[in-house]
Amino acid sequence: MTTVGAYEAKTHLSQLLERVARGERIVITKHGVPIAALEPVAPARQVEARKVVEALRTFRRGRRLGGLRVRDLIEEGRL
């Protein structure tokens, strides 16, 4: 784990971000006290599109607007 001061982090931010992109964790200090950490972001969990569509269809089943029209809801600002 690398430690850098706030001034150095501000001055060399792009280089630090490149190092973080390669997997390094960097702690930023202010007057010797750790105040922040730069670390790689975990990759986003990818969900298959078919599963999302099926989940939406399942959610929709049995749900009705009770006589309301979608246009009325849009005009009222509820959608």
C-alpha positions as CSV (number, residue, x, y, z in Angstrom):
1,M,0.0,0.0,0.0
2,T,1.4,3.4,-1.1
3,T,0.9,6.6,0.9
4,V,1.0,10.0,-0.7
5,G,0.4,13.5,0.7
6,A,-2.7,15.5,-0.4
7,Y,-0.6,18.0,-2.4
8,E,1.3,15.3,-4.3
9,A,-2.0,13.5,-4.9
10,K,-3.5,16.7,-6.4
11,T,-0.4,17.3,-8.5
12,H,-0.1,13.8,-9.8
13,L,-3.7,12.6,-9.8
14,S,-3.7,11.2,-13.4
15,Q,-0.6,9.1,-12.6
16,L,-2.1,7.8,-9.4
17,L,-5.3,6.9,-11.2
18,E,-3.3,4.9,-13.7
19,R,-1.6,3.0,-10.8
20,V,-5.0,2.3,-9.2
21,A,-6.3,1.1,-12.6
22,R,-3.5,-1.5,-12.5
23,G,-4.8,-2.7,-9.1
24,E,-2.8,-0.7,-6.6
25,R,-4.4,0.9,-3.5
26,I,-3.1,4.3,-2.5
27,V,-3.8,6.1,0.8
28,I,-3.9,10.0,0.7
29,T,-2.7,11.8,3.9
30,K,-3.1,15.3,5.1
31,H,-0.4,16.4,7.6
32,G,0.5,12.7,8.0
33,V,-3.0,11.6,8.8
34,P,-4.8,9.2,6.4
35,I,-7.9,10.9,5.0
36,A,-8.8,9.0,1.8
37,A,-8.0,5.9,-0.2
38,L,-7.9,5.4,-3.9
39,E,-8.6,1.8,-4.8
40,P,-9.9,-0.1,-7.8
41,V,-13.7,-0.4,-8.2
42,A,-15.1,-3.9,-8.2
43,P,-16.4,-4.7,-11.6
44,A,-20.2,-4.2,-11.9
45,R,-22.3,-7.4,-11.7
46,Q,-23.6,-8.1,-15.2
47,V,-27.1,-9.5,-15.3
48,E,-28.3,-11.2,-18.5
49,A,-30.9,-9.1,-20.3
50,R,-33.3,-12.1,-20.7
51,K,-33.4,-12.5,-16.9
52,V,-34.1,-8.8,-16.4
53,V,-37.0,-8.9,-18.9
54,E,-38.4,-12.1,-17.3
55,A,-38.2,-10.5,-13.8
56,L,-40.1,-7.4,-15.1
57,R,-42.8,-9.6,-16.7
58,T,-43.2,-11.6,-13.5
59,F,-43.4,-8.4,-11.5
60,R,-46.1,-7.1,-13.8
61,R,-48.4,-10.1,-13.6
62,G,-51.6,-9.3,-11.7
63,R,-50.9,-5.6,-11.3
64,R,-53.6,-3.3,-12.7
65,L,-54.2,0.4,-12.8
66,G,-57.7,0.1,-11.4
67,G,-59.4,1.9,-14.2
68,L,-56.8,4.6,-14.5
69,R,-55.2,5.4,-17.9
70,V,-51.5,5.7,-18.2
71,R,-52.0,9.1,-20.0
72,D,-53.9,10.4,-16.9
73,L,-51.0,9.3,-14.6
74,I,-48.5,11.0,-16.9
75,E,-50.4,14.2,-17.0
76,E,-50.8,14.1,-13.2
77,G,-47.0,13.7,-12.9
78,R,-47.1,10.3,-11.2
79,L,-45.2,8.4,-13.9
